[in-house]
Amino acid sequence: MKHHNTHFLQLSRKLFTEEFESLPYQSKWIFTVMNELEQRFTGKGEDFFYRSDLDLSEDCGLSERTIRRYKKPLIELGLVQHWNMHFINSETKKKSEHKISAYRILT
């Protein structure tokens, strides 16, 4: 885990500053859940995690449409970095057919 803490969620206070006061509460909730996911799913030497919109939807308790709409400001404001990637099969060294979304929390 990124912060090696299993009992507490570490969240940047930057989210609560005047700079981000106009950020919709849905975006703030998604950011909070993404922070928890990052801390849960990153391992040694990793600083990103991957999640589909369906997975994020289930994690946040929001619809996929809401996830797509409200994660966009997080990316545009530089709070979260997003890119698409493929899984690589460790035995065959072949890329997966479908891309997945990878995220890195930047604050």
C-alpha positions, 0 to 999 in steps of 0.5 A: 500500500502506498502509505502503508496504513490499514486503519486511516485514509490519508487525504490531501487538505488541498481539496478543501482550499478556496482553489477547489471550493467550486468543485462539485461534491460528486467530484470530491466524493470520487476523489476521496474514494480514489484516494482510498483505492490508491492506498488499497491497490498500490504496492511496493514500487507502484504509484498508480492503480487501475479501475474500470468506470463500472468498478468506480461506480460500484466503489462510489455508489454512483452511476457510471455516467456520473463517474464519467462526468465528475471525474473529468474535473479531477483530471482537468484540475490536476488532482488525478492523472489518467491514462489507458493501458493494457494488461500484459500476460506474464506467461505469453507476454501478450497485451490484453485485448481491452484497455483499462483505466489507470489512475495516479493521485497527484496531490 
